Amino acid sequence: MSRATGPAGEIVYWHVEDLTGTLQRLLTMGAQLYDGARERGHGFLTASVVDPFGNILGIMTNPHYLEILGTTTA
């Protein structure tokens, strides 16, 4: 069995309105940059950080997600 020597596992992404601002806030709160802001296409942006406990946290902004979310009903 191999063991990870750093952050590993799945990355869950939370949608945020301001990716750049949220990324900066996470960094000022002690997170370390894992993957800087990346354009994934059609306004879909992602970034990720490693929190002080070693978890990888992802953030995204995605107009398509908001469009789909707006069509669902509770």
Distance bins in CASP14 RR format, pairs under 12 A and 6 or more apart:
PFRMAT RR
TARGET T0000
AUTHOR 0000-0000-0000
RMODE 2
METHOD distances of the structure
MODEL  1
2 8 0 0 0 0 0 1 0 0 0 0 0
4 50 0 0 0 0 0 1 0 0 0 0 0
4 54 0 0 0 0 0 1 0 0 0 0 0
4 56 0 0 0 0 0 1 0 0 0 0 0
5 54 0 0 0 0 0 1 0 0 0 0 0
6 32 0 0 0 0 0 1 0 0 0 0 0
6 34 0 0 0 0 0 1 0 0 0 0 0
6 50 0 0 0 0 1 0 0 0 0 0 0
6 54 1 0 0 1 0 0 0 0 0 0 0
6 55 0 0 0 0 0 1 0 0 0 0 0
6 56 0 0 0 0 1 0 0 0 0 0 0
7 31 0 0 0 0 0 1 0 0 0 0 0
7 32 0 0 0 0 1 0 0 0 0 0 0
7 33 0 0 0 0 0 1 0 0 0 0 0
7 34 1 0 0 1 0 0 0 0 0 0 0
7 35 0 0 0 0 0 1 0 0 0 0 0
7 48 0 0 0 0 1 0 0 0 0 0 0
7 49 0 0 0 0 1 0 0 0 0 0 0
7 50 1 0 1 0 0 0 0 0 0 0 0
7 51 0 0 0 0 1 0 0 0 0 0 0
7 52 0 0 0 0 0 1 0 0 0 0 0
7 53 0 0 0 0 0 1 0 0 0 0 0
7 54 1 0 1 0 0 0 0 0 0 0 0
7 55 1 0 0 1 0 0 0 0 0 0 0
7 56 1 0 1 0 0 0 0 0 0 0 0
7 57 0 0 0 0 1 0 0 0 0 0 0
7 58 0 0 0 0 0 1 0 0 0 0 0
8 34 0 0 0 0 0 1 0 0 0 0 0
8 50 0 0 0 0 0 1 0 0 0 0 0
8 54 0 0 0 0 1 0 0 0 0 0 0
8 55 0 0 0 0 0 1 0 0 0 0 0
8 56 1 0 0 1 0 0 0 0 0 0 0
9 34 0 0 0 0 0 1 0 0 0 0 0
9 48 0 0 0 0 0 1 0 0 0 0 0
9 50 0 0 0 0 0 1 0 0 0 0 0
9 54 0 0 0 0 0 1 0 0 0 0 0
9 55 0 0 0 0 1 0 0 0 0 0 0
9 56 1 0 0 1 0 0 0 0 0 0 0
9 57 0 0 0 0 0 1 0 0 0 0 0
9 58 0 0 0 0 0 1 0 0 0 0 0
10 48 0 0 0 0 0 1 0 0 0 0 0
10 55 0 0 0 0 0 1 0 0 0 0 0
10 56 0 0 0 0 1 0 0 0 0 0 0
10 57 0 0 0 0 0 1 0 0 0 0 0
10 58 0 0 0 0 0 1 0 0 0 0 0
11 34 0 0 0 0 1 0 0 0 0 0 0
11 35 0 0 0 0 1 0 0 0 0 0 0
11 46 0 0 0 0 1 0 0 0 0 0 0
11 47 0 0 0 0 0 1 0 0 0 0 0
11 48 1 0 1 0 0 0 0 0 0 0 0
11 49 0 0 0 0 0 1 0 0 0 0 0
11 50 0 0 0 0 0 1 0 0 0 0 0
11 51 0 0 0 0 0 1 0 0 0 0 0
11 55 0 0 0 0 1 0 0 0 0 0 0
11 56 1 0 1 0 0 0 0 0 0 0 0
11 57 1 0 0 1 0 0 0 0 0 0 0
11 58 1 0 1 0 0 0 0 0 0 0 0
11 59 0 0 0 0 1 0 0 0 0 0 0
11 60 0 0 0 0 0 1 0 0 0 0 0
12 46 0 0 0 0 0 1 0 0 0 0 0
12 48 0 0 0 0 1 0 0 0 0 0 0
12 55 0 0 0 0 1 0 0 0 0 0 0
12 56 0 0 0 0 1 0 0 0 0 0 0
12 57 1 0 0 1 0 0 0 0 0 0 0
12 58 1 0 0 1 0 0 0 0 0 0 0
12 59 0 0 0 0 0 1 0 0 0 0 0
12 60 0 0 0 0 0 1 0 0 0 0 0
13 19 0 0 0 0 0 1 0 0 0 0 0
13 22 0 0 0 0 0 1 0 0 0 0 0
13 35 0 0 0 0 0 1 0 0 0 0 0
13 38 0 0 0 0 0 1 0 0 0 0 0
13 40 0 0 0 0 0 1 0 0 0 0 0
13 44 0 0 0 0 0 1 0 0 0 0 0
13 45 0 0 0 0 0 1 0 0 0 0 0
13 46 1 0 0 1 0 0 0 0 0 0 0
13 47 0 0 0 0 1 0 0 0 0 0 0
13 48 1 0 0 1 0 0 0 0 0 0 0
13 49 0 0 0 0 0 1 0 0 0 0 0
13 56 0 0 0 0 0 1 0 0 0 0 0
13 57 0 0 0 0 1 0 0 0 0 0 0
13 58 1 0 1 0 0 0 0 0 0 0 0
13 59 1 0 0 1 0 0 0 0 0 0 0
13 60 1 0 1 0 0 0 0 0 0 0 0
13 61 0 0 0 0 1 0 0 0 0 0 0
13 62 0 0 0 0 1 0 0 0 0 0 0
13 65 0 0 0 0 1 0 0 0 0 0 0
14 22 0 0 0 0 1 0 0 0 0 0 0
14 23 0 0 0 0 0 1 0 0 0 0 0
14 26 0 0 0 0 0 1 0 0 0 0 0
14 46 0 0 0 0 0 1 0 0 0 0 0
14 47 0 0 0 0 0 1 0 0 0 0 0
14 48 0 0 0 0 0 1 0 0 0 0 0
14 49 0 0 0 0 0 1 0 0 0 0 0
14 57 1 0 0 1 0 0 0 0 0 0 0
14 58 1 0 0 1 0 0 0 0 0 0 0
14 59 1 0 1 0 0 0 0 0 0 0 0
14 60 1 0 0 1 0 0 0 0 0 0 0
14 61 0 0 0 0 0 1 0 0 0 0 0
14 62 0 0 0 0 0 1 0 0 0 0 0
14 65 0 0 0 0 0 1 0 0 0 0 0
15 22 0 0 0 0 0 1 0 0 0 0 0
15 44 0 0 0 0 0 1 0 0 0 0 0
15 45 0 0 0 0 0 1 0 0 0 0 0
15 46 0 0 0 0 0 1 0 0 0 0 0
15 58 0 0 0 0 0 1 0 0 0 0 0
15 59 1 0 0 1 0 0 0 0 0 0 0
15 60 1 0 1 0 0 0 0 0 0 0 0
15 61 1 0 0 1 0 0 0 0 0 0 0
15 62 1 0 0 1 0 0 0 0 0 0 0
15 63 0 0 0 0 0 1 0 0 0 0 0
15 64 0 0 0 0 0 1 0 0 0 0 0
15 65 1 0 1 0 0 0 0 0 0 0 0
15 66 1 0 0 1 0 0 0 0 0 0 0
15 67 0 0 0 0 0 1 0 0 0 0 0
15 68 0 0 0 0 0 1 0 0 0 0 0
15 69 0 0 0 0 1 0 0 0 0 0 0
16 22 1 0 1 0 0 0 0 0 0 0 0
16 23 0 0 0 0 1 0 0 0 0 0 0
16 24 0 0 0 0 0 1 0 0 0 0 0
16 25 0 0 0 0 1 0 0 0 0 0 0
16 26 0 0 0 0 1 0 0 0 0 0 0
16 37 0 0 0 0 0 1 0 0 0 0 0
16 45 0 0 0 0 1 0 0 0 0 0 0
16 46 0 0 0 0 0 1 0 0 0 0 0
16 47 0 0 0 0 1 0 0 0 0 0 0
16 57 0 0 0 0 0 1 0 0 0 0 0
16 58 0 0 0 0 1 0 0 0 0 0 0
16 59 1 0 1 0 0 0 0 0 0 0 0
16 60 1 0 0 1 0 0 0 0 0 0 0
16 61 1 0 0 1 0 0 0 0 0 0 0
16 62 0 0 0 0 1 0 0 0 0 0 0
16 65 0 0 0 0 0 1 0 0 0 0 0
16 66 0 0 0 0 0 1 0 0 0 0 0
17 45 0 0 0 0 0 1 0 0 0 0 0
17 59 0 0 0 0 0 1 0 0 0 0 0
17 60 0 0 0 0 0 1 0 0 0 0 0
17 61 1 0 0 1 0 0 0 0 0 0 0
17 62 0 0 0 0 0 1 0 0 0 0 0
17 63 0 0 0 0 0 1 0 0 0 0 0
17 65 0 0 0 0 0 1 0 0 0 0 0
17 66 0 0 0 0 1 0 0 0 0 0 0
18 24 0 0 0 0 1 0 0 0 0 0 0
18 25 0 0 0 0 1 0 0 0 0 0 0
18 26 0 0 0 0 0 1 0 0 0 0 0
18 37 0 0 0 0 0 1 0 0 0 0 0
18 45 0 0 0 0 0 1 0 0 0 0 0
18 47 0 0 0 0 0 1 0 0 0 0 0
18 59 0 0 0 0 1 0 0 0 0 0 0
18 60 0 0 0 0 0 1 0 0 0 0 0
18 61 1 0 0 1 0 0 0 0 0 0 0
19 25 0 0 0 0 0 1 0 0 0 0 0
19 26 0 0 0 0 0 1 0 0 0 0 0
19 36 0 0 0 0 1 0 0 0 0 0 0
19 37 1 0 0 1 0 0 0 0 0 0 0
19 38 0 0 0 0 1 0 0 0 0 0 0
19 39 0 0 0 0 0 1 0 0 0 0 0
19 40 0 0 0 0 0 1 0 0 0 0 0
19 43 0 0 0 0 0 1 0 0 0 0 0
19 44 0 0 0 0 0 1 0 0 0 0 0
19 45 1 0 1 0 0 0 0 0 0 0 0
19 46 1 0 0 1 0 0 0 0 0 0 0
19 47 1 0 0 1 0 0 0 0 0 0 0
19 48 0 0 0 0 0 1 0 0 0 0 0
19 49 0 0 0 0 0 1 0 0 0 0 0
19 58 0 0 0 0 0 1 0 0 0 0 0
19 59 1 0 1 0 0 0 0 0 0 0 0
19 60 1 0 0 1 0 0 0 0 0 0 0
19 61 1 0 1 0 0 0 0 0 0 0 0
19 62 0 0 0 0 1 0 0 0 0 0 0
20 26 0 0 0 0 0 1 0 0 0 0 0
20 27 0 0 0 0 0 1 0 0 0 0 0
20 36 0 0 0 0 0 1 0 0 0 0 0
20 37 1 0 0 1 0 0 0 0 0 0 0
20 45 0 0 0 0 1 0 0 0 0 0 0
20 47 0 0 0 0 1 0 0 0 0 0 0
20 59 0 0 0 0 1 0 0 0 0 0 0
20 61 0 0 0 0 1 0 0 0 0 0 0
21 27 0 0 0 0 1 0 0 0 0 0 0
21 28 0 0 0 0 1 0 0 0 0 0 0
21 29 0 0 0 0 0 1 0 0 0 0 0
21 37 0 0 0 0 0 1 0 0 0 0 0
21 45 0 0 0 0 0 1 0 0 0 0 0
21 47 0 0 0 0 0 1 0 0 0 0 0
21 59 0 0 0 0 1 0 0 0 0 0 0
21 61 0 0 0 0 0 1 0 0 0 0 0
22 28 0 0 0 0 0 1 0 0 0 0 0
22 29 0 0 0 0 0 1 0 0 0 0 0
22 31 0 0 0 0 0 1 0 0 0 0 0
22 37 0 0 0 0 0 1 0 0 0 0 0
22 45 0 0 0 0 0 1 0 0 0 0 0
22 46 0 0 0 0 0 1 0 0 0 0 0
22 47 0 0 0 0 1 0 0 0 0 0 0
22 48 0 0 0 0 0 1 0 0 0 0 0
22 49 0 0 0 0 1 0 0 0 0 0 0
22 57 0 0 0 0 0 1 0 0 0 0 0
22 58 0 0 0 0 1 0 0 0 0 0 0
22 59 1 0 1 0 0 0 0 0 0 0 0
22 60 0 0 0 0 1 0 0 0 0 0 0
22 61 0 0 0 0 1 0 0 0 0 0 0
23 29 0 0 0 0 0 1 0 0 0 0 0
23 31 0 0 0 0 1 0 0 0 0 0 0
23 32 0 0 0 0 0 1 0 0 0 0 0
23 33 1 0 0 1 0 0 0 0 0 0 0
23 34 0 0 0 0 0 1 0 0 0 0 0
23 35 0 0 0 0 0 1 0 0 0 0 0
23 36 1 0 0 1 0 0 0 0 0 0 0
23 37 1 0 0 1 0 0 0 0 0 0 0
23 38 0 0 0 0 0 1 0 0 0 0 0
23 45 0 0 0 0 1 0 0 0 0 0 0
23 46 0 0 0 0 0 1 0 0 0 0 0
23 47 1 0 1 0 0 0 0 0 0 0 0
23 48 0 0 0 0 1 0 0 0 0 0 0
23 49 1 0 0 1 0 0 0 0 0 0 0
23 57 0 0 0 0 0 1 0 0 0 0 0
23 58 0 0 0 0 1 0 0 0 0 0 0
23 59 1 0 0 1 0 0 0 0 0 0 0
23 60 0 0 0 0 0 1 0 0 0 0 0
23 61 0 0 0 0 0 1 0 0 0 0 0
24 30 0 0 0 0 0 1 0 0 0 0 0
24 31 0 0 0 0 0 1 0 0 0 0 0
24 33 0 0 0 0 0 1 0 0 0 0 0
24 36 0 0 0 0 0 1 0 0 0 0 0
24 37 0 0 0 0 0 1 0 0 0 0 0
24 47 0 0 0 0 0 1 0 0 0 0 0
24 49 0 0 0 0 0 1 0 0 0 0 0
24 59 0 0 0 0 0 1 0 0 0 0 0
25 31 0 0 0 0 1 0 0 0 0 0 0
25 47 0 0 0 0 0 1 0 0 0 0 0
25 49 0 0 0 0 0 1 0 0 0 0 0
25 57 0 0 0 0 0 1 0 0 0 0 0
25 59 0 0 0 0 1 0 0 0 0 0 0
26 32 0 0 0 0 1 0 0 0 0 0 0
26 33 0 0 0 0 1 0 0 0 0 0 0
26 34 0 0 0 0 0 1 0 0 0 0 0
26 36 0 0 0 0 0 1 0 0 0 0 0
26 37 0 0 0 0 0 1 0 0 0 0 0
26 47 0 0 0 0 1 0 0 0 0 0 0
26 48 0 0 0 0 1 0 0 0 0 0 0
26 49 1 0 1 0 0 0 0 0 0 0 0
26 50 0 0 0 0 1 0 0 0 0 0 0
26 51 0 0 0 0 1 0 0 0 0 0 0
26 52 0 0 0 0 0 1 0 0 0 0 0
26 55 0 0 0 0 0 1 0 0 0 0 0
26 56 0 0 0 0 0 1 0 0 0 0 0
26 57 1 0 0 1 0 0 0 0 0 0 0
26 58 0 0 0 0 1 0 0 0 0 0 0
26 59 1 0 0 1 0 0 0 0 0 0 0
27 33 1 0 0 1 0 0 0 0 0 0 0
27 34 0 0 0 0 0 1 0 0 0 0 0
27 36 0 0 0 0 0 1 0 0 0 0 0
27 37 0 0 0 0 0 1 0 0 0 0 0
27 47 0 0 0 0 0 1 0 0 0 0 0
27 48 0 0 0 0 0 1 0 0 0 0 0
27 49 1 0 0 1 0 0 0 0 0 0 0
27 50 0 0 0 0 0 1 0 0 0 0 0
27 51 0 0 0 0 0 1 0 0 0 0 0
27 52 0 0 0 0 0 1 0 0 0 0 0
27 57 0 0 0 0 0 1 0 0 0 0 0
27 59 0 0 0 0 0 1 0 0 0 0 0
28 49 0 0 0 0 0 1 0 0 0 0 0
29 49 0 0 0 0 1 0 0 0 0 0 0
29 51 0 0 0 0 1 0 0 0 0 0 0
29 52 0 0 0 0 1 0 0 0 0 0 0
29 57 0 0 0 0 0 1 0 0 0 0 0
30 49 0 0 0 0 1 0 0 0 0 0 0
30 50 0 0 0 0 1 0 0 0 0 0 0
30 51 1 0 0 1 0 0 0 0 0 0 0
30 52 1 0 0 1 0 0 0 0 0 0 0
30 53 0 0 0 0 0 1 0 0 0 0 0
30 54 0 0 0 0 0 1 0 0 0 0 0
30 57 0 0 0 0 0 1 0 0 0 0 0
31 47 0 0 0 0 0 1 0 0 0 0 0
31 48 0 0 0 0 1 0 0 0 0 0 0
31 49 1 1 0 0 0 0 0 0 0 0 0
31 50 1 0 0 1 0 0 0 0 0 0 0
31 51 1 0 1 0 0 0 0 0 0 0 0
31 52 1 0 0 1 0 0 0 0 0 0 0
31 53 0 0 0 0 0 1 0 0 0 0 0
31 54 0 0 0 0 1 0 0 0 0 0 0
31 55 0 0 0 0 1 0 0 0 0 0 0
31 56 0 0 0 0 1 0 0 0 0 0 0
31 57 1 0 0 1 0 0 0 0 0 0 0
31 58 0 0 0 0 0 1 0 0 0 0 0
31 59 0 0 0 0 0 1 0 0 0 0 0
32 48 0 0 0 0 0 1 0 0 0 0 0
32 49 1 0 0 1 0 0 0 0 0 0 0
32 50 1 0 1 0 0 0 0 0 0 0 0
32 51 0 0 0 0 1 0 0 0 0 0 0
32 52 0 0 0 0 1 0 0 0 0 0 0
32 53 0 0 0 0 0 1 0 0 0 0 0
32 54 0 0 0 0 1 0 0 0 0 0 0
32 55 0 0 0 0 0 1 0 0 0 0 0
32 56 0 0 0 0 0 1 0 0 0 0 0
32 57 0 0 0 0 0 1 0 0 0 0 0
33 47 1 0 0 1 0 0 0 0 0 0 0
33 48 0 0 0 0 1 0 0 0 0 0 0
33 49 1 0 1 0 0 0 0 0 0 0 0
33 50 0 0 0 0 1 0 0 0 0 0 0
33 51 0 0 0 0 0 1 0 0 0 0 0
33 56 0 0 0 0 0 1 0 0 0 0 0
33 57 0 0 0 0 0 1 0 0 0 0 0
33 58 0 0 0 0 0 1 0 0 0 0 0
33 59 0 0 0 0 0 1 0 0 0 0 0
34 46 0 0 0 0 0 1 0 0 0 0 0
34 47 0 0 0 0 1 0 0 0 0 0 0
34 48 1 0 1 0 0 0 0 0 0 0 0
34 49 1 0 1 0 0 0 0 0 0 0 0
34 50 1 0 1 0 0 0 0 0 0 0 0
34 51 0 0 0 0 1 0 0 0 0 0 0
34 54 0 0 0 0 1 0 0 0 0 0 0
34 55 0 0 0 0 0 1 0 0 0 0 0
34 56 1 0 1 0 0 0 0 0 0 0 0
34 57 0 0 0 0 1 0 0 0 0 0 0
34 58 0 0 0 0 1 0 0 0 0 0 0
34 59 0 0 0 0 0 1 0 0 0 0 0
35 45 0 0 0 0 0 1 0 0 0 0 0
35 46 1 0 0 1 0 0 0 0 0 0 0
35 47 1 0 0 1 0 0 0 0 0 0 0
35 48 1 0 1 0 0 0 0 0 0 0 0
35 49 0 0 0 0 1 0 0 0 0 0 0
35 50 0 0 0 0 1 0 0 0 0 0 0
35 56 0 0 0 0 1 0 0 0 0 0 0
35 57 0 0 0 0 0 1 0 0 0 0 0
35 58 0 0 0 0 1 0 0 0 0 0 0
35 59 0 0 0 0 0 1 0 0 0 0 0
35 60 0 0 0 0 0 1 0 0 0 0 0
36 45 0 0 0 0 1 0 0 0 0 0 0
36 46 0 0 0 0 1 0 0 0 0 0 0
36 47 1 0 1 0 0 0 0 0 0 0 0
36 48 1 0 0 1 0 0 0 0 0 0 0
36 49 0 0 0 0 1 0 0 0 0 0 0
36 50 0 0 0 0 0 1 0 0 0 0 0
36 58 0 0 0 0 0 1 0 0 0 0 0
36 59 0 0 0 0 0 1 0 0 0 0 0
36 60 0 0 0 0 0 1 0 0 0 0 0
37 43 0 0 0 0 0 1 0 0 0 0 0
37 44 0 0 0 0 0 1 0 0 0 0 0
37 45 1 0 1 0 0 0 0 0 0 0 0
37 46 1 0 0 1 0 0 0 0 0 0 0
37 47 1 0 1 0 0 0 0 0 0 0 0
37 48 0 0 0 0 1 0 0 0 0 0 0
37 49 0 0 0 0 0 1 0 0 0 0 0
37 58 0 0 0 0 0 1 0 0 0 0 0
37 59 0 0 0 0 1 0 0 0 0 0 0
37 60 0 0 0 0 0 1 0 0 0 0 0
37 61 0 0 0 0 1 0 0 0 0 0 0
38 44 0 0 0 0 1 0 0 0 0 0 0
38 45 1 0 0 1 0 0 0 0 0 0 0
38 46 1 0 1 0 0 0 0 0 0 0 0
38 47 1 0 0 1 0 0 0 0 0 0 0
38 48 0 0 0 0 1 0 0 0 0 0 0
38 58 0 0 0 0 0 1 0 0 0 0 0
38 59 0 0 0 0 0 1 0 0 0 0 0
38 60 0 0 0 0 1 0 0 0 0 0 0
38 61 0 0 0 0 0 1 0 0 0 0 0
39 45 1 0 1 0 0 0 0 0 0 0 0
39 46 0 0 0 0 1 0 0 0 0 0 0
39 47 0 0 0 0 0 1 0 0 0 0 0
39 60 0 0 0 0 0 1 0 0 0 0 0
39 61 0 0 0 0 0 1 0 0 0 0 0
39 62 0 0 0 0 0 1 0 0 0 0 0
40 46 1 0 1 0 0 0 0 0 0 0 0
40 47 0 0 0 0 0 1 0 0 0 0 0
40 60 0 0 0 0 1 0 0 0 0 0 0
40 61 0 0 0 0 0 1 0 0 0 0 0
40 62 0 0 0 0 1 0 0 0 0 0 0
40 63 0 0 0 0 0 1 0 0 0 0 0
40 64 0 0 0 0 0 1 0 0 0 0 0
40 65 0 0 0 0 0 1 0 0 0 0 0
41 60 0 0 0 0 0 1 0 0 0 0 0
41 61 0 0 0 0 0 1 0 0 0 0 0
41 62 0 0 0 0 1 0 0 0 0 0 0
41 63 0 0 0 0 0 1 0 0 0 0 0
41 64 0 0 0 0 1 0 0 0 0 0 0
42 61 0 0 0 0 0 1 0 0 0 0 0
42 62 0 0 0 0 1 0 0 0 0 0 0
42 63 1 0 0 1 0 0 0 0 0 0 0
42 64 1 0 0 1 0 0 0 0 0 0 0
42 65 0 0 0 0 0 1 0 0 0 0 0
42 67 0 0 0 0 0 1 0 0 0 0 0
43 60 0 0 0 0 0 1 0 0 0 0 0
43 61 1 0 0 1 0 0 0 0 0 0 0
43 62 1 0 0 1 0 0 0 0 0 0 0
43 63 1 0 1 0 0 0 0 0 0 0 0
43 64 0 0 0 0 1 0 0 0 0 0 0
43 65 0 0 0 0 0 1 0 0 0 0 0
43 66 0 0 0 0 0 1 0 0 0 0 0
43 67 0 0 0 0 0 1 0 0 0 0 0
44 60 1 0 0 1 0 0 0 0 0 0 0
44 61 1 0 0 1 0 0 0 0 0 0 0
44 62 1 0 1 0 0 0 0 0 0 0 0
44 63 1 0 0 1 0 0 0 0 0 0 0
44 64 1 0 0 1 0 0 0 0 0 0 0
44 65 0 0 0 0 1 0 0 0 0 0 0
44 66 0 0 0 0 0 1 0 0 0 0 0
44 67 0 0 0 0 0 1 0 0 0 0 0
45 58 0 0 0 0 0 1 0 0 0 0 0
45 59 0 0 0 0 1 0 0 0 0 0 0
45 60 1 0 0 1 0 0 0 0 0 0 0
45 61 1 0 1 0 0 0 0 0 0 0 0
45 62 1 0 0 1 0 0 0 0 0 0 0
45 63 0 0 0 0 1 0 0 0 0 0 0
45 64 0 0 0 0 0 1 0 0 0 0 0
45 65 0 0 0 0 0 1 0 0 0 0 0
46 56 0 0 0 0 0 1 0 0 0 0 0
46 57 0 0 0 0 0 1 0 0 0 0 0
46 58 1 0 0 1 0 0 0 0 0 0 0
46 59 1 0 0 1 0 0 0 0 0 0 0
46 60 1 0 1 0 0 0 0 0 0 0 0
46 61 0 0 0 0 1 0 0 0 0 0 0
46 62 0 0 0 0 1 0 0 0 0 0 0
46 65 0 0 0 0 0 1 0 0 0 0 0
47 56 0 0 0 0 0 1 0 0 0 0 0
47 57 0 0 0 0 1 0 0 0 0 0 0
47 58 1 0 0 1 0 0 0 0 0 0 0
47 59 1 0 1 0 0 0 0 0 0 0 0
47 60 1 0 0 1 0 0 0 0 0 0 0
47 61 0 0 0 0 1 0 0 0 0 0 0
48 54 0 0 0 0 0 1 0 0 0 0 0
48 55 0 0 0 0 0 1 0 0 0 0 0
48 56 1 0 1 0 0 0 0 0 0 0 0
48 57 1 0 0 1 0 0 0 0 0 0 0
48 58 1 0 1 0 0 0 0 0 0 0 0
48 59 1 0 0 1 0 0 0 0 0 0 0
48 60 0 0 0 0 1 0 0 0 0 0 0
49 55 0 0 0 0 1 0 0 0 0 0 0
49 56 1 0 0 1 0 0 0 0 0 0 0
49 57 1 0 1 0 0 0 0 0 0 0 0
49 58 1 0 0 1 0 0 0 0 0 0 0
49 59 1 0 0 1 0 0 0 0 0 0 0
50 56 1 0 1 0 0 0 0 0 0 0 0
50 57 1 0 0 1 0 0 0 0 0 0 0
50 58 0 0 0 0 0 1 0 0 0 0 0
51 57 1 0 1 0 0 0 0 0 0 0 0
51 58 0 0 0 0 0 1 0 0 0 0 0
60 66 0 0 0 0 0 1 0 0 0 0 0
62 68 0 0 0 0 1 0 0 0 0 0 0
62 69 0 0 0 0 1 0 0 0 0 0 0
63 69 0 0 0 0 0 1 0 0 0 0 0
63 70 0 0 0 0 0 1 0 0 0 0 0
64 70 0 0 0 0 0 1 0 0 0 0 0
64 71 0 0 0 0 0 1 0 0 0 0 0
65 71 0 0 0 0 0 1 0 0 0 0 0
65 72 0 0 0 0 0 1 0 0 0 0 0
66 72 0 0 0 0 0 1 0 0 0 0 0
END
